[in-house]
Amino acid sequence: MEKLQLIALVQAYTGVGIGLMVGLGALGACVGVGIMCSRFLEGAARQPEMIPALQAKVFLLLGLIDASFIIGLGIGMFFAFANPLLGALG
Amino acid sequence: MAAAQELTPTSYIGHHLTFFQHPVGEGSFWTLNVDSFVTAVLLGFVGVGFLWWVVRGATSGVPNKRQAFVELACEFVDNQAKSMFQGDRKFIAPTALTVGVWVLLMNAMDFLPVDIVAWFTHFFAPHGFRIVPTADVNTTFALALSVWLLMIYFSIAVKGLGGWIHELFCTPFGSNVLLWPANFLFNLVEYVSKPLSHSLRLFGNMYAGEIIFLLLWMMAGVGLVGAFFAVLFGFAWAIFHILIVLLQAYIFMMLTIVYISMAHESH
């Protein structure tokens, strides 16, 4: 029973941790992308002839801004399916 | 997914996340992920081989569609390199093209449905076979560390060994001896974070994409309603994933160009 309680404890905290990682990461990524795209729309409205050049940069920056979030997501998935903290319990 | 084993959600996902490994020495560092390695090498030959084959039969007259396509790709990469780097592009543009084409092909392996591929790979890899090399940290780190080594090589080649060490210790704060630790720490963080972010971005995108596919297909096994929604969400996610595959290959290529061109700059 003691072992089961420990396992349940580790899994509960891991679940909360994964939720925080993914949630806060998504928050940051979405706000960042929103700000960047709003500036792009503003710039596109002022100078429509710049739209193709700016669009290429937008996609590049999209990937860069999403990077930390996706890395956090990868770590979260790693903890979800191959939890090393659980493995240390035996 | 062997017939004798009971299929639970964890075992299904775990099976599809298991590498086909082969040890070449003691310990887990020397365990080779044969599936990533073999797939990456094969795709490298396919991609670069296709380019070589088309270039070999290239004419300066009216090009056929294959040649036009390759010319389009080469011109695209050359334009990107031209916008980032004002020096001699003889090395940087073909490197970027190789990296871009290779990463694109490796990412595109994510389009193949994993269970159908498993029908074929079960004959020699019963415990699991992962077909997307870039969903393996080892592959993305290999690519990113190669770019990192190129970055250091070009830094030393352009500035000289003394110049590079001077730059490590004296920029960006100043050449006062008291500032050397601060400068070095700053530059160290930059040098460590570049390959880390370069590789983990690609790995995270491909790995997370694969996990989401697996979770959706697991939902499809639940019942009729599950299957309906899995098809719906799976379709939407698959279309979004096409964008991610192309985008991440493009970003990896662009960052290769940016890092190597930044190594040519001196402060």
Chai-1 contact restraints between the chains, C-beta under 6 A:
chainA,res_idxA,chainB,res_idxB,connection_type,confidence,min_distance_angstrom,max_distance_angstrom,comment,restraint_id
A,L60,B,M254,contact,1.0,0.0,6.0,A-B,restraint_1
A,G63,B,L247,contact,1.0,0.0,6.0,A-B,restraint_2
A,G63,B,I251,contact,1.0,0.0,6.0,A-B,restraint_3
A,A67,B,S197,contact,1.0,0.0,6.0,A-B,restraint_4
A,A67,B,R201,contact,1.0,0.0,6.0,A-B,restraint_5
A,I70,B,G204,contact,1.0,0.0,6.0,A-B,restraint_6
A,I70,B,N205,contact,1.0,0.0,6.0,A-B,restraint_7
A,I70,B,A208,contact,1.0,0.0,6.0,A-B,restraint_8
A,I71,B,L200,contact,1.0,0.0,6.0,A-B,restraint_9
A,I71,B,G204,contact,1.0,0.0,6.0,A-B,restraint_10
A,L73,B,A208,contact,1.0,0.0,6.0,A-B,restraint_11
A,G74,B,G204,contact,1.0,0.0,6.0,A-B,restraint_12
A,G74,B,Y207,contact,1.0,0.0,6.0,A-B,restraint_13
A,G74,B,A208,contact,1.0,0.0,6.0,A-B,restraint_14
A,M77,B,I211,contact,1.0,0.0,6.0,A-B,restraint_15
